[in-house]
Amino acid sequence: MKQETIANLSSLPRDAVFILRDILRGNAYAPQEQALECVATRSHGHVAAIAAMADQLRLAELLDPEPCPERDLVHALVVARVARPLTKLATTRWWQTTTLMDNPVVAAASPEDVYKALDWLIERQGHIERVLARRHLHGGSMVLYDLSSSYVEGTHCALAAFGHNRDRKQGKRQINDGLLTDAEGRPVAIEVFPGNTADPKTVDIQLQKIKDRFPLGRVVLVGDRGMLTSARIEVLRERGGIDWLSALRSKEIQALAGQGLVPLSIFDERDLAEIHSPEFPGERLVVCRNPLLAEERVKHREALMAATEKMLERLSLRVRNGRLKRPEKIAETLGRIKNHDKVAKHFECVIGAGEFRYQRVSVQGEDSVTVGRGGWRSRCGPGRVLIGGQAGGSGVRGGRAPQRGLASRIGSDRGTVGARHTRAGARSQTRRRGLVCTGDRSAWRLRRGDPR
């Protein structure tokens, strides 16, 4: 038999030779883009990372120790809320694009099933909050509380009402939610209130929850002057078993200064000091002076007065030019100017027929009381107080005041006062530690414990 060489395959790559041999044997090969057909793709990485963190936090055990369809749906809702916050209907559609669909309960869920799972979650809220409290709260731990709001679109929400809108959405109804956290900011409990509920009215409900539901033997409530008003403090005093840490208003600080209880001489060697007043029996008042804040307030007030003075000069020019003659019209224009920047008390004005004069006046006690001066009012019972994660220690009744925007620390045991502050990126700390108190012009109110 005569053989003929058609082609030499020696120069071909080894893989090409094997493919040619298979083709000659009858096997079929297709181009790479036609070899596989993509039926569907599902996202996995971000879902797996969030689910792993949820397992680390024991989320499923927190929801319900026993497996059930509602627990699986709520778990998937939490993952979706972190990865892609959407409406409930859109969330069920988003599940179709992720590996959460590997769970048959999630794969078959409808929006109605999701709402039923949320109803199941509401019924278990008390149990979940008690478990979180056991995990993160202990006797003497700090409990942070604040009220927030969310505006509502639509008219069918029973809790939606007009109130103090923190979102600056004028003309929108809202709902309020009060959140309790531990010292690290981890949520422990939440309560929803109608949108027109004032901050102080929510305090009693949270206190009852802390005292009755959570295993806390001692409670120290910390709030700003809007949350813990004087009227609310009186209610706490009558209720008993609850100490507080709150702020005095400017008028109360001025009244103390008017009684000679806050002399300038106490700041000669220190800018944080403790005083006592018969108007606050059994309580501690801590006053401070912040020179940085004082300088800033002087500049700000001077800028407002300069702007008001320019407007008054323009009014005076209009009167001199004869464009304003009637006293009532001059007074109307003057009222708008004075209400613009709220510095009317710094000017003295004279109005007459075709006449207008003004001059600056000094307000007695303004510089010595309100500029850079502040204080705290608080009452705590005997024993250790933990605010901001540190315990009050021994020390002297004096220390450094907080710098602007940062926290000072004031201890409660044996009437101790200390501070820690940061300035220009350099961190310094005194040897005394204790309660966290923030704010530029506040006053803490403490019931002093018996010396040990």
Secondary structure, 3 states (H helix, E strand, C coil): CCCCCCCCCCCCCHHHHHHHHHHHCCCCCCCHHHHCCCCCCCECHHHHHHHHHHHHCCHHHHHCCCCCHHHHHHHHHHHHHHHCCCCHHHHHHHHCCEHHHHCHHHHCCCHHHHHHHHHHHHHCHHHHHHHHHHHHCCCCCCCEEEEEEEEECCCCCCCCECCCCCCCCCCCEEEEEEEEECCCCCEEEEEEEECCCCHHHHHHHHHHHHHHHCCCCCEEEECCCCCCCHHHHHHHHHHCCEEEEECCCHHHHHHHHHCCCCCHHHHCCCCEEEECCCCCCCCEEEEEECHHHHHHHHHHHHHHHHHHHHHHHHHHHHHHCCCCCCHHHHHHHHHHHHHHHCCHHHEEEEEECCEEEEEECCCCCHHHHCCCEEEEEEECCCCCCEECCEECCCCCECCCCCCCCCCEEECCHHHCECCEEEECCEEEECCCCCEEECCCCCCEEECCCCCC
